[in-house]
Amino acid sequence: MKNIAILGSTGSIGVQALEVIDFNRGRFRVTALAAGGNVALLREQIVRFRPRIVAVIDEERARRLESEPGLPRGLEILSGLAGYNEIASLRENDLVLSAIVGAAGLVPTMTAVEAGKNVALANKETLVMGGALVMEKAAAKGVRILPVDSEHSAIFQCLQGSRAEEIKRIILTASGGPFRTWTREELRRARPDQALRHPNWSMGRKITIDSATMMNKGLEIIEARWLFAVNPEQIEVVVHPQSIVHSLVEFRDGSVLAQLGQPDMRLPISYAFSWPERLAGAGPFLDFRNIPALEFHPPDADRFPCLSLAAEALRIGGTMPAVLNGANEIAVQAFLEEKILFTHIPQVIAAAMESHRVVTSPTLRDILGADGESRERAVKIIEERRDWSV
Ligand SMILES: NC(=O)c1ccc[n+]([C@@H]2O[C@H](COP(=O)([O-])OP(=O)(O)OC[C@H]3O[C@@H](n4cnc5c(N)ncnc54)[C@H](OP(=O)(O)O)[C@@H]3O)[C@@H](O)[C@H]2O)c1
């Protein structure tokens, strides 16, 4: 029996992870669940999965949860970062699923690594912000970081049994999002409801907007650099609208391995939970007689400048990726609240990056400092609306 704690159990990944656990009751047990503010869904999950301990974002939510009927006796209810950290480092955990969205995932994930817990990593922002630190600490503690992101799971699967020096290129596939074929003028007028309609995946709001701007792929380039210890020049992006080929690895002999499957996050979640084994899946399976034609195109960095911004942040390194990420989170939220246009998102990020003084070998404190500074700066940029070439 593998004991699993879930950070972000009420999100899109968290809910699908619980489906995987439900389907494999004899193999996995839930030790702890951490949510943000969705007390009603967390209550349902508690009743169904009987964790020993849970956490929510603040005291007020914790009190609300306490007053819910039907909770198991002896359930411990915690709140805030201290609660998330406690859950991440429980003695009985064999694995921690890191599925909180955004920068808020970094510290609890780092806590799990420091406690020597293997991590199934969905929260890509952890490696974007603190890739060097997290991977260094994981190596020191003998901790496995098992990718949940479908592209990184694909690469991880393609790399089983091969050596690092044999990798020539990592090729990340991107669906292109809902605006893949939109013109610059159409992008300028893109509304949040349109951006939230992803053609292939059903995901949380933040990552869905990141897919529309292609920042998601930019963040994934940074994530891949750290997960697989490759140089940025070895990572390429191709647009593959069908989302059937989840990513590819080219080896030095010219062979290319790809991982294919239906666009369903339960597959990479299940692999991260069961690695190095494969579990019987709940489907859906690919039917090669009815598969659509598989297309591959180069990405258009002119229409989707977030890709280049992420590549630039990775090239500069140090605290710059944390600045990219922090400004992106603020800009995405502002777009969702209709305070800025879709095409302003990369402009806010670029302006935040321009004014940042990079710390080259940052500590966790430096990274969190850069994140905070970037958020403040992005808020200011949005308020002032200066120098924007719309
Ligand atoms: N969804 C996907 O298919 C997918 C695929 C690949 C990678 N990922 C990555 O997985 C992570 C989660 O994505 P998602 O789509 O599942 O997001 P989501 O649906 O928005 O869920 C986010 C989860 O984090 C919690 N949360 C939000 N803000 C928080 C905070 N400040 N402190 C603590 N908890 C907080 C939410 O709690 P409440 O809802 O209770 O407030 C929820 O449980 C992201 O990093 C994303 O990039 C997602």
The ligand as a MOL file (V3000), in Angstrom:
LIG
                    3D

  0  0  0     0  0            999 V3000
M  V30 BEGIN CTAB
M  V30 COUNTS 48 52 0 0 0
M  V30 BEGIN ATOM
M  V30 1 N -5.1370 20.6770 -14.8130 0
M  V30 2 C -4.2900 20.0440 -15.5870 0
M  V30 3 O -4.6900 19.2700 -16.4630 0
M  V30 4 C -2.8040 20.2320 -15.4040 0
M  V30 5 C -1.9190 19.6100 -16.2810 0
M  V30 6 C -0.5540 19.7310 -16.0730 0
M  V30 7 C -0.0780 20.4860 -15.0140 0
M  V30 8 N -0.9510 21.1070 -14.1810 0 CHG=1
M  V30 9 C -0.4180 21.9140 -13.0790 0
M  V30 10 O -0.9750 21.4290 -11.8660 0
M  V30 11 C -1.1730 22.5140 -10.9510 0
M  V30 12 C -2.6480 22.5180 -10.5450 0
M  V30 13 O -3.4100 22.8180 -11.6900 0
M  V30 14 P -4.9940 22.6530 -11.7120 0
M  V30 15 O -5.4000 22.8220 -13.1220 0
M  V30 16 O -5.3770 21.4190 -10.9780 0 CHG=-1
M  V30 17 O -5.4250 23.9330 -10.8780 0
M  V30 18 P -6.8420 24.2530 -10.2050 0
M  V30 19 O -7.9060 23.4060 -10.7890 0
M  V30 20 O -6.9990 25.7130 -10.2260 0
M  V30 21 O -6.6230 23.7490 -8.6900 0
M  V30 22 C -5.6910 24.3640 -7.8780 0
M  V30 23 C -5.6620 23.7240 -6.5080 0
M  V30 24 O -4.7970 24.5320 -5.6810 0
M  V30 25 C -5.5610 25.0660 -4.5760 0
M  V30 26 N -5.0710 26.4240 -4.3550 0
M  V30 27 C -5.2380 27.5100 -5.1480 0
M  V30 28 N -4.5870 28.5740 -4.6280 0
M  V30 29 C -4.0160 28.1360 -3.4850 0
M  V30 30 C -3.2030 28.7700 -2.4890 0
M  V30 31 N -2.8740 30.0580 -2.5690 0
M  V30 32 N -2.7780 28.0150 -1.4580 0
M  V30 33 C -3.1140 26.7170 -1.3720 0
M  V30 34 N -3.8790 26.0600 -2.2700 0
M  V30 35 C -4.3090 26.7730 -3.3060 0
M  V30 36 C -7.0090 25.0190 -5.0150 0
M  V30 37 O -7.8560 25.0130 -3.8860 0
M  V30 38 P -9.4120 25.4830 -3.8980 0
M  V30 39 O -9.9650 25.1210 -5.2230 0
M  V30 40 O -9.9550 24.6780 -2.7450 0
M  V30 41 O -9.4200 26.9470 -3.6050 0
M  V30 42 C -7.0140 23.7050 -5.7970 0
M  V30 43 O -7.0380 22.6120 -4.9180 0
M  V30 44 C -0.7360 23.7760 -11.6890 0
M  V30 45 O 0.5670 24.0850 -11.3300 0
M  V30 46 C -0.8010 23.3810 -13.1710 0
M  V30 47 O 0.1170 24.0880 -13.9600 0
M  V30 48 C -2.2920 21.0020 -14.3510 0
M  V30 END ATOM
M  V30 BEGIN BOND
M  V30 1 1 1 2
M  V30 2 2 2 3
M  V30 3 1 2 4
M  V30 4 1 4 5
M  V30 5 2 4 48
M  V30 6 2 5 6
M  V30 7 1 6 7
M  V30 8 2 7 8
M  V30 9 1 8 9
M  V30 10 1 8 48
M  V30 11 1 9 10
M  V30 12 1 9 46
M  V30 13 1 10 11
M  V30 14 1 11 12
M  V30 15 1 11 44
M  V30 16 1 12 13
M  V30 17 1 13 14
M  V30 18 2 14 15
M  V30 19 1 14 16
M  V30 20 1 14 17
M  V30 21 1 17 18
M  V30 22 2 18 19
M  V30 23 1 18 20
M  V30 24 1 18 21
M  V30 25 1 21 22
M  V30 26 1 22 23
M  V30 27 1 23 24
M  V30 28 1 23 42
M  V30 29 1 24 25
M  V30 30 1 25 26
M  V30 31 1 25 36
M  V30 32 1 26 27
M  V30 33 1 26 35
M  V30 34 2 27 28
M  V30 35 1 28 29
M  V30 36 1 29 30
M  V30 37 2 29 35
M  V30 38 1 30 31
M  V30 39 2 30 32
M  V30 40 1 32 33
M  V30 41 2 33 34
M  V30 42 1 34 35
M  V30 43 1 36 37
M  V30 44 1 36 42
M  V30 45 1 37 38
M  V30 46 2 38 39
M  V30 47 1 38 40
M  V30 48 1 38 41
M  V30 49 1 42 43
M  V30 50 1 44 45
M  V30 51 1 44 46
M  V30 52 1 46 47
M  V30 END BOND
M  V30 END CTAB
M  END
